[in-house]
Amino acid sequence: MKKLIALTLIAFLSGSAAFAQHQHGNCGNCPHHKQHQAQQAQQPQVNADGIDMVVVKAFPTVKSIKKAAKWTEVYNSNKQLLGYAVYSKPASDGIKGYNGETPVMIALDTKKVILGVYLLPNQETPKFAKRVEDAGFYKNWNGLTIKKALKKEVDAVTGATFTSTAVAKSVHAALEKL
C-alpha cells in the first residue's frame, strides 16, 4: 500500500511539473515552444494532391503543378496554365528579419504580372510577421511586372522594420533570379 501511495505521489508531482511548465501558454519564447515552431516551419502544408497550400491560396483552382528551373507552373483541372509560383529560396537564404529567415512565394499570372506575395513557413517572430501582414505590406508588388517590381522601393512597416525589410529583400532575391 505504501508503494502504491508513493508511486501515485510521484506521478502526481511529475504531472504537476509538466502542467506548470505549460501553464504560461504558447509564448513562443521558451525552449519547448521554439523547438515546436522550428519543426512546423520546416514542414510545408499540402493539400490532397500534394500541392503546397500557399500555392492553393494564390491559385484556388489549382489541380497540378510542374516544377521548372526558375518557377513552378500552375495548372487547373483542364490542364490550362493559371500562372507561376516563384519561391525565394535558395536565393533568399541568409536574409533574416527580427528572428529568422523570411522566405516568400510570389504568384504570377500567365503574363508574369504579380498577383501576390506570400510569406512561407518561417522562424520569424509571429507578432512581427502579423504586423507586416496587417499593414498590407505583401500587396506592395501586386499588379507589377517583374521589371517594375525589381525597381520598386517599399517603405518598411513601423514596429516590424526588420521583418518587412527582410521580406522586401526576399522578394527582390526571388525576382532577380528570373
Salt bridges, closest charged atoms under 4 A:
ASP49 OD2 - LYS63 NZ 3.32
ASP93 OD1 - LYS89 NZ 2.36
GLU101 OE1 - LYS89 NZ 2.91
ASP134 OD1 - LYS130 NZ 2.89
GLU176 OE2 - HIS172 ND1 3.71
